[in-house]
Amino acid sequence: MAKPHTGTVAYPESGYVVPDIPDLSKSEERRRLSPAALKALFQMIVHWHVRDEDARDLLGGISNGAYYEYKKNPRNKVLEVDKLQRISYLIGIFKALNILYSQRLADQWMQLPNTNPIFAGRTPLEYIVRGGIPAMDTVRRLLDARRGG
C-alpha cells in the first residue's frame, strides 16, 4: 500500500551561497574597497572615453583637485558611501555591456545617442550624468533585463 502524501516537498540543498553585503557604514570596509573601486572607475573611464568633467559628475560632482588626487593616489583614499555606490552601479553597467556586446560596441555604447525612450535621443552617459544614482540604477536594470539577469 502507498504512503499518503504529507504535503511537504523536500528540495535538494543548493550550492548557492548568498554573498555578504559589505557594511559601508564602517570606514575599514570602505578603506578596503576604495582602492579597487577607484582602479575600476579609471579603467572604465578610459574604455568609455569619458571626459574628466563627466567623470567628476559621475562621482557626484567632485572638484578638480579631489578628482586628480583620486587619480594620482587611489591607494590612500577612502571613499564615502555615495561614491562607492556610484562606482558599483558603473561596474554593473560595464559588466552588462561587455556580456551583451563586443568589446568595441561595449566601449562605445555609453557615448552613442540612444533611441530607447529612457534616453530620449541622448547618450546613456548624458542620461546618467544628469540623473545621478537613480539614472545609473535605471540603466543597470535595463541592461540586466536585456541579458536576462
N, C-alpha and C positions, 0 to 999 in steps of 0.2 A: 504494500500500500504506500502511496506517495505521501511525503510530508506536506503539511499545509504551509502555504506561503505566509510569512510573517509580515510582509510589507516593507521590510528594510532591505536595502541593497548595499552590499559592501563594495566599495570602489577600491581599486588597487592603489597602492601607495604611488605617489608621483615623485619623480626625481627633481621636480621644480622646487627651488628654494627662493623664497621671497627675499630680495636683497634688502639690506639695511638702508634706510634713508638717512643720509648724513644730517646731523643736527647742526645746522648752520648758525644757530644761536651761540654756539661755542666757538670762541676765537681760535682754539687749537685745531678744530675741524676746518675752519676757513683757511687757516695758515697752511694746513696740509694740502688742501685742494687748489689754492690760489695759483701757485706756480704752473701747474699743469693746465689750469683753465686759461691763464694768460698765454701760455705757449700755443694752445689750441686756437685761441682767438686770433693771434697774429698769423698763424698758418692759414686760417680761413680768410682773413683779410687779403692775403696775397692771392689765394686761389680765386677769390671773387672780385679782385681788382677794386677794392673799396678804398676810397679816398680817406685820408686821416680824419678829415672833418666829419665824414659819415661814421667812421669807426668810433669817434668820440661820442657821437649821438647814440650809437648802438649801445654804448656803455652807460647811457643815461645823461649825456650832455656834460661830460667832464672837461676840464680845462686842457689847453695845450700842454702845459707843464706836467700835469698829472699823467696825461696820456704818454708823453715821451719818457717819463720816469718809469711807467709800467713797461714800456717797450725796452728801455735800456737795462732795467734791473728787475725782471719779473720774479726772481727767486726770493727777494726780500720783501715782497709786497703781500699784504693780507687784504683781500677784497671784502667789501661789505656784501651782505646777503643779496641785495638787489643786483649787484654786478655779477655775482656767481649765478644767479637765476637767469639773467640775460644771456650769459655765455652758455649756460646749459641749453637754453632754447636754441641758440645759434648752432651748437654742436648737433642737436637733434635734427635741425633743418639740413645741415651739411651732410649728415649721415643719410638721411632720407633721399636727398638729391643724388648722392653717389650710389644708392641702391637702385633708384629709378632710371637714371640716365647714364650715358657715357661720361667719362671724366670731363671731356670738353664741354658738353652741354651742362653738366652739373656745375662747372665753374662759371659758365656764362649766365645761367638761369636767373640769378639774383639781379642782373643788370638788363635783362630783356623785358621790354614792355609786354604786359600780360593781358589777354582778353578776358580772363576769368572775372566775373562780376565783383569778386572781392577786391581786385586791384584797380578796377575802373580805368584800364589802359595804362596805369603806371607800372613801374618796375616793382617787383617784390621788395627790393632794397628800399625804394622810396616809401613803400607802404609800411615797412617795419620801422624805418627811421621816424616817420611821422607818428605812428601808432604805439610805439614802445612795446612793453611786455604783452599787452592784450593782442597786438598785431602779430607779435612773434608766436604767441600761442596759436592763433588762427592759422598761420602759415604752417606751423609744425603739424597741427591736426589735419590740415588739408593734404599735406604730403604723406603723412602716415596713412590717411584713408586711401590715397591713391595706390600706395604699396600694399594695402590690405592689412595694415598692422595697427 
